[in-house]
């Protein structure tokens, strides 16, 4: 594993996604009036997608340094964007170096085959339509990574997920 995983990493990588109540009902007829089911397909998919972006963001400084020959600090001083994978991915058309770094990160993580295992509810607040869980990410190579995630419905009924990578 990358050195980036040696220290606690908190990455608030978030995604918003519309969930069609008919297609991916989370908790029955009144699903949006309750906290999301942390093991539902919709929540799991968002957690896995957000986790992949968080892992890529954690690896980004090291990969960018390898590809550019500059330290992470030097890159920031020279005007490179902050080390968030989604930001770099959106900017890949603006710079050949950024495109090379993003491609390398995608290549290194293409076989991760993430799976969510051992989901445990830490807290559930029905009135806020929010649930906080701990879980393990099972990586394709057999390693695991602990995470904490929050899943919550927004006022307009969309699902919001936030993931924190733990040691």
Residue pairs with C-beta under 8 A, 6 or more apart in sequence:
1 143
2 58
2 59
2 62
3 62
4 58
4 59
4 61
4 62
5 58
5 145
5 165
5 167
7 167
8 165
8 166
8 167
9 54
9 58
9 164
9 165
10 164
10 165
11 54
11 57
11 58
11 163
11 164
11 165
12 162
12 163
12 164
13 50
13 51
13 53
13 54
13 57
13 84
13 86
13 162
13 163
14 50
14 160
14 161
14 162
15 46
15 49
15 50
15 53
15 161
16 154
16 158
16 159
16 160
17 42
17 46
17 158
17 159
18 158
19 26
19 42
19 158
19 159
21 31
21 32
24 40
24 41
24 42
25 31
26 36
26 37
26 40
26 42
26 43
27 34
27 35
27 36
27 37
27 40
31 37
32 129
32 153
32 157
33 129
34 126
34 129
35 124
35 125
35 126
35 128
35 129
35 130
35 131
35 151
35 152
35 153
36 42
36 43
36 129
36 131
36 151
36 152
36 153
36 159
37 43
38 119
38 121
38 131
38 133
38 149
38 151
39 119
42 159
43 151
43 159
43 161
44 116
46 151
46 159
46 161
47 116
47 135
47 147
47 149
47 151
47 161
47 163
48 114
48 115
48 116
48 137
50 149
50 161
50 162
50 163
51 114
51 137
51 147
51 149
51 163
51 165
52 109
52 112
52 114
53 85
53 86
54 163
54 164
54 165
55 109
55 112
55 145
55 165
56 85
56 105
56 106
56 109
57 83
57 84
57 85
57 86
58 165
59 105
59 108
59 109
60 83
60 84
60 85
60 88
60 101
60 105
61 72
61 83
63 101
63 104
63 105
63 108
64 70
64 72
64 75
64 80
64 83
64 88
64 101
65 71
65 72
65 75
66 104
67 97
67 100
67 101
67 104
68 75
68 97
68 101
70 78
72 83
76 82
80 98
81 87
81 88
81 91
81 98
85 102
85 105
88 98
88 101
88 102
88 105
89 102
91 98
92 98
92 99
92 102
92 103
93 99
111 140
112 139
112 140
113 139
113 140
114 137
114 138
114 139
114 140
115 137
115 138
116 135
116 136
116 137
116 138
117 135
117 136
117 137
117 138
117 144
118 135
118 136
119 133
119 134
119 135
120 133
120 134
120 135
121 131
121 132
121 133
122 132
122 133
122 134
122 148
123 131
123 132
124 130
124 131
124 132
125 131
128 152
129 152
129 153
130 150
130 151
130 152
130 153
131 150
131 151
131 152
132 148
132 149
132 150
133 148
133 149
133 150
133 151
134 146
134 147
134 148
134 166
135 146
135 147
135 148
135 149
136 144
136 145
136 146
136 147
137 144
137 145
137 146
137 147
138 144
139 145
145 165
145 166
146 165
146 166
146 167
147 163
147 164
147 165
147 166
148 163
148 164
148 166
149 161
149 162
149 163
149 164
150 160
150 161
150 162
151 159
151 160
151 161
152 159
152 160
153 159
153 160
154 160
